[in-house]
Amino acid sequence: MKRVVIIGIGFGGIRAARELAGQGLEVVLVDRNNYHLFQPLLYQVATAGLEQESIAYPIRAMSRHWTGTRFHLAEVRAVDFAACKVLTSHGEIGYDYLVVAAGSVTNFFGLDSVERHAYDLKKLADAERLRNQILTAFERAVVEPDPAKRRALMTFVIVGGGPTGVEFSGALIELVRYVLAKDYPELSVQAARVVLIEAFDRLMAAMPEQLQSYTLNKLRSMGVEVLLNARVTDAGPERVVLHDGAVIPAHTLFWSAGVKAAPLAGSLGVGLKPGGRVPVGADLSLSGHPEVFIVGDMAWLEQDGVPLPMVAPVAMQMGTYAGKAIKLREQNLPVPPFRYHDKGSMATIGKSAAVAMTHGMKLKGYPAWIAWLLLHLYYLIGFRNRVVVMLNWIWYYWFHERQVRLITDQDGTR
Ligand SMILES: Cc1cc2nc3c(=O)[nH]c(=O)nc-3n(C[C@H](O)[C@H](O)[C@H](O)COP(=O)(O)OP(=O)(O)OC[C@H]3O[C@@H](n4cnc5c(N)ncnc54)[C@H](O)[C@@H]3O)c2cc1C
């Protein structure tokens, strides 16, 4: 029986696995985590809106229903293409076909001080760490006699005006204004600052202008300070420095200004494209290795002259395609080239406010928000997770409460 190894059970890997299960192939799933993570909702864990368990799902709970599939918990260190072997922290795994879907990591663009002092959101633990930091900062502010230091503790700087920065800023200002205001009556909530910094002259660059200005106006009306045409160049534990030398005293810096391919890309021994991404052919295979497919954030493929974005729908469509391509190869049938079908994009800004663009339609406000909620529930894995997430959202909608206001660890908070 031929063996397919899939590295990374994120959005791309999971789709490839589903396509290949029960097809008379041995499918080995390899991931450093024993769960699939729904990254688009990480910011809600960080802002105390959701339990971390509700946005993750055990890989074995999925694979036990997928005939011919088994899971291997390991860190992949490299691939030996000549010997057709994946080299992991727990031994080698031979393959006939390989799907590499190891995703991406945060890109700090060489800003070392920012990397040292900023929080990012890529892993489940990052979200918990950031939540601990936000809540600990408020606890410290309560006992801080110096007004300037208190304000710095209550200042949160967010870098990157894309969907993650916008969603996080909106969720954070709502946490502060609606929930923490009640928890900390001794603090003036008006003194808390949520500052969103964007290098370009607009937020949500991939959206139409009308939705960009809606996002900007909505965030500002909610109390977020949005700085456009501004760049962070340096950071310390209690300050953030902008390109023009301006200093924002702040204990919390959240970086969402970019991602780059997972470090595994660098160990594949091929020339990389911008963002460390791996160039692939029209069938997503690696040059000279038709049996190796690269999918998702790691893959660099241009369509109509522009590289495909590093987003979940691209990864899912690529994963499904790679699975189908392997099945076609096994039947000695031709494999058509991959084509991404863009069904649109969306982002939520706050309660009853979101922007969405789909099939030429532009939605904003309440209808976009409902569409966002339904779509995220649909793509979340696991019935229980969907119920828990929906209940949390309903609870917040009616009572303005976020239950997960827990500081689970104070190490690393400032
Ligand atoms: C905070 C945040 C918010 C986002 N919001 C959105 C959104 O709203 N809409 C949207 O479309 N996209 C969003 N994205 C982007 C989206 O999550 C990614 O594009 C998508 O996850 C890419 O899928 P992938 O399969 O390439 O990688 P991933 O889903 O990241 O999966 C990669 C997997 O590989 C594993 N892995 C990595 N390296 C190794 C290794 N060496 N050994 C073993 N296992 C390894 C990881 O553990 C992981 O399970 C968001 C991303 C983040 C971080």
The ligand as a Gaussian input file, in Angstrom:
#p B3LYP/6-31G(d) Opt

LIG

0 1
 C       -4.521000      35.270000      14.647000
 C       -4.834000      34.821000      13.249000
 C       -6.031000      35.170000      12.673000
 C       -6.346000      34.750000      11.387000
 N       -7.555000      35.107000      10.851000
 C       -7.874000      34.679000       9.627000
 C       -9.147000      34.967000       9.081000
 O       -9.974000      35.635000       9.715000
 N       -9.436000      34.509000       7.826000
 C       -8.535000      33.775000       7.110000
 O       -8.837000      33.362000       6.006000
 N       -7.321000      33.493000       7.592000
 C       -6.969000      33.919000       8.833000
 N       -5.743000      33.625000       9.342000
 C       -4.774000      32.907000       8.502000
 C       -5.059000      31.426000       8.488000
 O       -5.176000      30.948000       9.802000
 C       -3.917000      30.727000       7.749000
 O       -3.864000      31.240000       6.425000
 C       -4.130000      29.244000       7.694000
 O       -4.123000      28.704000       9.000000
 C       -3.032000      28.566000       6.857000
 O       -3.288000      27.192000       6.820000
 P       -2.068000      26.184000       6.694000
 O       -2.684000      24.833000       6.559000
 O       -1.119000      26.643000       5.673000
 O       -1.305000      26.294000       8.086000
 P       -1.846000      26.186000       9.582000
 O       -3.311000      26.197000       9.640000
 O       -1.098000      27.231000      10.329000
 O       -1.339000      24.751000      10.038000
 C        0.016000      24.448000      10.110000
 C        0.177000      23.218000      10.989000
 O        1.501000      22.749000      10.860000
 C        2.026000      22.387000      12.117000
 N        3.479000      22.519000      12.023000
 C        4.189000      23.604000      11.647000
 N        5.496000      23.325000      11.605000
 C        5.630000      22.026000      11.982000
 C        6.735000      21.166000      12.158000
 N        7.997000      21.564000      11.893000
 N        6.513000      19.905000      12.593000
 C        5.254000      19.472000      12.864000
 N        4.156000      20.248000      12.698000
 C        4.344000      21.506000      12.266000
 C        1.358000      23.372000      13.084000
 O        1.329000      22.850000      14.407000
 C       -0.029000      23.497000      12.469000
 O       -0.929000      22.555000      13.009000
 C       -5.414000      33.996000      10.650000
 C       -4.192000      33.642000      11.222000
 C       -3.913000      34.045000      12.522000
 C       -2.608000      33.640000      13.150000

